[in-house]
Every structure is written in C-alpha cells, then in structure tokens.
Amino acid sequence: MATKPKVKKTVKKTASSDITKLRIRVSAYENKVLDASVKQIVDTAIRYDAKINGPIPLPTEIKKYTVNRSSFIDKNSREQFEMRVHKRLVDISNPSPKIIESLTNLNLPSGVNIDVKMM
C-alpha cells in the first residue's frame, strides 16, 4: 500500500504594512463609559475613511462573590456582591498607518481596558 508524500507548507510572515484587520476589544465596568470610548474609536476611524465592523456587544461577564455578614455569629447570614464587565468588539479592515497612529494617541477615560490584535 503506497503512502502519500508529505508536503511541507510554508507560512510567510507578513510585514506591518500588510495588516488586513485591526480587532479592538474594549471592556469596562460601566456601560456608559464604554459606549463613549467606543464611539470615540469609531469616530477616529471614520475620520480616516476606514471600513468598520461594529461595535459588536459581547456577553457581559458577571463575577459573583458571597461573603459572610459576621465573622462568627449567625453563619447563615450572607451578602452577595457582583461585578459586571461589559465588552465591545470593533473590527477595522485595511487600516492605514495614520489610523493606527491616531488610535494610539486617543485619551480614553480610566477604567476602560483595550486589547488590540493585528490580524
């Protein structure tokens, strides 16, 4: 029984000018601050005539914590706290160097986390 010859695939690394998409993931605890910062990102990209997909709302991550109300009396009495992390996703296709530079110089409010991936 003959086996197929193995073919090695070569992957070329792309240069920084060959970026086809910027994927920006923005998260914050307050949705109003998040929406304002996403609007600022989108307005900056529109100013330089970029093609934009989004903002796409991602599921809200809810972290719940349960704490005893007192240290040693009435152990069954507890309090629950939660933290909500709101997220948005913005894709910018074929960004120019001007767009990348203007996005890095944005002044966004504190409490907003940004993850940028170049694809």
C-alpha positions in Angstrom: 0.0 0.0 0.0 1.5 3.3 -1.1 1.5 6.3 1.2 1.1 9.9 0.1 4.2 12.0 0.1 4.2 14.6 2.8 4.1 18.2 1.6 5.5 20.9 3.8 3.5 24.1 3.9 5.5 27.3 4.3 4.0 30.2 6.2 5.2 33.7 5.3 5.3 36.3 8.0 3.5 39.5 7.0 5.1 42.9 7.3 3.5 45.6 9.4 2.2 47.3 6.2 0.3 44.1 5.2 -2.1 44.2 8.2 -5.5 43.3 6.9 -7.6 43.8 10.1 -7.4 45.5 13.4 -9.5 43.8 16.1 -10.1 46.1 19.0 -11.7 44.6 22.1 -12.9 47.2 24.7 -14.1 46.3 28.2 -15.2 48.4 31.2 -17.3 48.1 34.4 -19.7 50.9 33.3 -21.5 50.6 30.1 -21.9 54.4 29.5 -18.2 55.0 29.8 -17.6 52.0 27.5 -20.1 53.3 24.8 -18.5 56.7 24.9 -15.0 55.4 24.4 -16.1 53.0 21.6 -17.8 56.0 19.9 -14.6 57.9 20.1 -12.7 55.0 18.5 -15.3 54.7 15.7 -15.3 58.4 15.0 -11.5 58.4 14.8 -11.6 55.5 12.3 -14.3 57.1 10.2 -12.3 60.4 10.0 -9.7 58.5 8.0 -12.2 56.6 5.8 -11.7 53.2 7.3 -14.1 50.3 6.8 -15.6 49.4 10.3 -17.5 46.4 11.5 -19.1 47.1 14.9 -19.3 47.9 17.7 -20.5 44.4 18.4 -21.7 43.9 22.0 -20.2 40.8 23.6 -21.8 38.9 26.5 -21.5 40.6 29.9 -19.2 38.8 32.2 -20.7 38.6 35.7 -18.5 37.7 38.7 -20.4 36.9 41.9 -18.9 36.9 45.4 -20.7 35.6 48.5 -19.4 36.9 51.9 -20.5 36.1 55.5 -22.1 39.1 57.2 -20.5 38.5 60.5 -17.4 36.6 61.5 -18.7 34.0 64.0 -22.3 34.7 64.9 -25.1 33.7 62.5 -23.2 31.9 59.8 -26.2 31.5 57.6 -26.5 35.3 57.1 -24.6 36.2 53.9 -24.3 39.0 51.4 -23.8 38.7 47.7 -21.9 41.1 45.5 -21.3 41.1 41.8 -19.1 42.8 39.3 -20.3 43.2 35.7 -17.7 43.6 32.9 -19.2 45.0 29.7 -17.4 44.3 26.4 -17.5 45.6 22.8 -15.7 44.5 19.7 -14.7 46.7 16.8 -13.0 45.5 13.5 -11.2 47.9 11.2 -10.4 46.5 7.8 -7.2 47.6 6.0 -6.1 50.2 8.4 -3.6 52.9 7.2 -0.6 54.0 9.3 -2.5 57.3 10.0 -5.4 55.3 11.6 -3.1 53.3 13.8 -1.2 56.4 14.9 -4.4 58.3 15.8 -5.8 55.3 17.7 -2.7 55.1 19.8 -2.9 58.8 20.7 -6.5 58.7 21.9 -7.2 59.8 25.5 -9.8 57.4 26.9 -11.3 57.5 30.4 -9.8 55.5 33.2 -11.4 52.1 33.8 -11.5 51.2 30.1 -9.3 48.3 29.0 -8.4 47.9 25.4 -6.9 44.9 23.6 -5.7 45.4 20.0 -4.9 42.5 17.8 -3.4 42.8 14.3 -4.6 40.1 12.0 
